[in-house]
Amino acid sequence: MPASAGMTKDTMAIESHSFEVDRKDLRVTRLHAEPLACPEGSVLCRIDRFALTANNITYGVFGDAMAYWKFFPAPEGWGRIPVWGFAEVVESKHAAIKAGERLYGYWPMATHAVLQPDRVTDTQFMDGVAYRRPLPTPYQVYMRLARDPLHDPQREDHRALLHPLFFTSWLIEDFLADNALFGAQQVVLASASSKTALGVAFLLKQHGVRAVGLTSPGNKPFCEQVGYYDEVRTYDEVTALERAPTVFVDMAGDGKLLHAVHHHFGEQLKYSCIVGATHWQQRATQHDLPGAKPQFFFAPTQAVKRQKDWGPAGFFTRFAEAWRAFRPSVEGWLEVRVATGPDAVAATYREVLEGRQPPRLGHLLSLHAG
Ligand SMILES: NC(=O)c1ccc[n+]([C@@H]2O[C@H](COP(=O)([O-])OP(=O)(O)OC[C@H]3O[C@@H](n4cnc5c(N)ncnc54)[C@H](OP(=O)(O)O)[C@@H]3O)[C@@H](O)[C@H]2O)c1
């Protein structure tokens, strides 16, 4: 590939540091250093800032089952949890990408990463490295911020924290609307204080659908204050819920709770949608549940359907409208907390893993010291 202006010529390897977790025990972590070079056709990126929420923990919980460890391979037995965030190209050996360019996308928890830009347009490119090609496409896209229509330099933190979650919230709510709520009159959401559930509740409220949140006692006041839910109950109050035709959207993945919800609603449970596993330590298989059989929600299926229904531009426009309505609403409840350096990253990871942080907090991290 011919060199062009903006491409750098030096080939010095830098030392990159990755935050790694023991794949058999997510509580065990280490910082791993390795030299990283920028081969021809690649870009070397400095990862400036990334978000960490329960969603990233779920990537680790399902790392083997759902291939999340394959995005950013680590030494045997260790895993690099993927995160969403921002990076700067510090060295480019690709003709179309200049050093200094900023990107938004999917990264390892690390100081640096090397990408092989492929299918490059003005607004984005894909990482063309061979081992990522069989993995789901949405995780391979890197937005080029200089021409990205959704980029707002004042709101980068909200983008990293909420955008990937809200995309799923939007697809869930759209899937339910697309199926006329399966004949239900209300939607009950578990782990109601999670950012993904809050996104669904926001959209349901916009569309006049009754949303009921289930949460832990300590997070109930928060869920009520946000104002997206019509009713908020704690996990031990399932039997107090109105037995109307209901859809259950489960972000908690808690076996006991799933059992309680299905037994309470019985035949009135018209659809049971499994989205996440924030209560990853309480997972348990459930058999022969009354009501609709639990179904895993696979966001790309609804995305592909809607891209066919609306075309790619129509799909993007509709999502962008929903995002632009939702984003300002979080100013009332979201508190962004920035932590930098390996020790702060390790401490925050532990808090998020154990679910110890208040739901109003959104963590933005960097492995680069202060
Ligand atoms: N399938 C998909 O494509 C997709 C996409 C996005 C998100 N999701 C899933 O949605 C879920 C929510 O993700 P998020 O990033 O929105 O979460 P988040 O905002 O970080 O959620 C925090 C909340 O989760 C609960 N929680 C977290 N850790 C816990 C622990 N160790 N023990 C007990 N409760 C804990 C608590 O809520 P409560 O007290 O209210 O239970 C806590 O307030 C995740 O499981 C994620 O995988 C799935």
The ligand as an SDF file (V2000), in Angstrom:
LIG
                    3D

 48 52  0  0  0  0  0  0  0  0999 V2000
  -28.4900   -8.7460   24.7750 N   0  0  0  0  0  0  0  0  0  0  0  0
  -27.9990   -7.5470   24.4900 C   0  0  0  0  0  0  0  0  0  0  0  0
  -27.7480   -7.2250   23.3490 O   0  0  0  0  0  0  0  0  0  0  0  0
  -27.7740   -6.5610   25.6070 C   0  0  0  0  0  0  0  0  0  0  0  0
  -27.4170   -5.2370   25.3180 C   0  0  0  0  0  0  0  0  0  0  0  0
  -27.3000   -4.3120   26.3650 C   0  0  0  0  0  0  0  0  0  0  0  0
  -27.4780   -4.7490   27.6700 C   0  0  0  0  0  0  0  0  0  0  0  0
  -27.7930   -6.0610   27.8980 N   0  0  0  0  0  0  0  0  0  0  0  0
  -27.9210   -6.5490   29.2740 C   0  0  0  0  0  0  0  0  0  0  0  0
  -28.6720   -5.7050   30.0960 O   0  0  0  0  0  0  0  0  0  0  0  0
  -28.1940   -5.7960   31.4310 C   0  0  0  0  0  0  0  0  0  0  0  0
  -28.0430   -4.3920   31.9890 C   0  0  0  0  0  0  0  0  0  0  0  0
  -26.8400   -3.7980   31.5360 O   0  0  0  0  0  0  0  0  0  0  0  0
  -26.5010   -2.2580   31.8550 P   0  0  0  0  0  0  0  0  0  0  0  0
  -25.1300   -2.0400   31.3480 O   0  0  0  0  0  0  0  0  0  0  0  0
  -27.6450   -1.4280   31.4180 O   0  0  0  0  0  0  0  0  0  0  0  0
  -26.4650   -2.3250   33.4620 O   0  0  0  0  0  0  0  0  0  0  0  0
  -26.1350   -1.1890   34.5670 P   0  0  0  0  0  0  0  0  0  0  0  0
  -26.7310    0.0920   34.1920 O   0  0  0  0  0  0  0  0  0  0  0  0
  -24.6960   -1.2250   34.9100 O   0  0  0  0  0  0  0  0  0  0  0  0
  -27.0030   -1.8620   35.7170 O   0  0  0  0  0  0  0  0  0  0  0  0
  -26.7470   -1.7240   37.0590 C   0  0  0  0  0  0  0  0  0  0  0  0
  -27.8680   -2.4310   37.8160 C   0  0  0  0  0  0  0  0  0  0  0  0
  -27.8060   -3.8560   37.6050 O   0  0  0  0  0  0  0  0  0  0  0  0
  -28.0530   -4.5360   38.8530 C   0  0  0  0  0  0  0  0  0  0  0  0
  -26.7910   -5.1930   39.2070 N   0  0  0  0  0  0  0  0  0  0  0  0
  -25.5870   -4.9530   38.6290 C   0  0  0  0  0  0  0  0  0  0  0  0
  -24.6430   -5.7790   39.1570 N   0  0  0  0  0  0  0  0  0  0  0  0
  -25.2490   -6.5510   40.0480 C   0  0  0  0  0  0  0  0  0  0  0  0
  -24.8100   -7.5920   40.9160 C   0  0  0  0  0  0  0  0  0  0  0  0
  -23.5400   -8.0250   40.9240 N   0  0  0  0  0  0  0  0  0  0  0  0
  -25.7270   -8.1380   41.7250 N   0  0  0  0  0  0  0  0  0  0  0  0
  -27.0030   -7.7340   41.7050 C   0  0  0  0  0  0  0  0  0  0  0  0
  -27.4840   -6.7500   40.8790 N   0  0  0  0  0  0  0  0  0  0  0  0
  -26.6050   -6.1740   40.0760 C   0  0  0  0  0  0  0  0  0  0  0  0
  -28.5370   -3.4770   39.8030 C   0  0  0  0  0  0  0  0  0  0  0  0
  -29.9130   -3.2660   39.4770 O   0  0  0  0  0  0  0  0  0  0  0  0
  -31.2110   -3.7800   40.2730 P   0  0  0  0  0  0  0  0  0  0  0  0
  -30.9870   -3.4930   41.7140 O   0  0  0  0  0  0  0  0  0  0  0  0
  -32.3040   -2.9410   39.6580 O   0  0  0  0  0  0  0  0  0  0  0  0
  -31.3510   -5.2420   39.9470 O   0  0  0  0  0  0  0  0  0  0  0  0
  -27.7600   -2.2630   39.3110 C   0  0  0  0  0  0  0  0  0  0  0  0
  -28.3360   -1.0350   39.6880 O   0  0  0  0  0  0  0  0  0  0  0  0
  -26.8690   -6.5790   31.3840 C   0  0  0  0  0  0  0  0  0  0  0  0
  -27.0260   -7.8910   31.8710 O   0  0  0  0  0  0  0  0  0  0  0  0
  -26.5460   -6.6010   29.9130 C   0  0  0  0  0  0  0  0  0  0  0  0
  -25.8620   -7.7380   29.5040 O   0  0  0  0  0  0  0  0  0  0  0  0
  -27.9290   -6.9640   26.9090 C   0  0  0  0  0  0  0  0  0  0  0  0
  1  2  1  0
  2  3  2  0
  2  4  1  0
  4  5  1  0
  4 48  2  0
  5  6  2  0
  6  7  1  0
  7  8  2  0
  8  9  1  0
  8 48  1  0
  9 10  1  0
  9 46  1  0
 10 11  1  0
 11 12  1  0
 11 44  1  0
 12 13  1  0
 13 14  1  0
 14 15  2  0
 14 16  1  0
 14 17  1  0
 17 18  1  0
 18 19  2  0
 18 20  1  0
 18 21  1  0
 21 22  1  0
 22 23  1  0
 23 24  1  0
 23 42  1  0
 24 25  1  0
 25 26  1  0
 25 36  1  0
 26 27  1  0
 26 35  1  0
 27 28  2  0
 28 29  1  0
 29 30  1  0
 29 35  2  0
 30 31  1  0
 30 32  2  0
 32 33  1  0
 33 34  2  0
 34 35  1  0
 36 37  1  0
 36 42  1  0
 37 38  1  0
 38 39  2  0
 38 40  1  0
 38 41  1  0
 42 43  1  0
 44 45  1  0
 44 46  1  0
 46 47  1  0
M  CHG  2   8   1  16  -1
M  END
$$$$
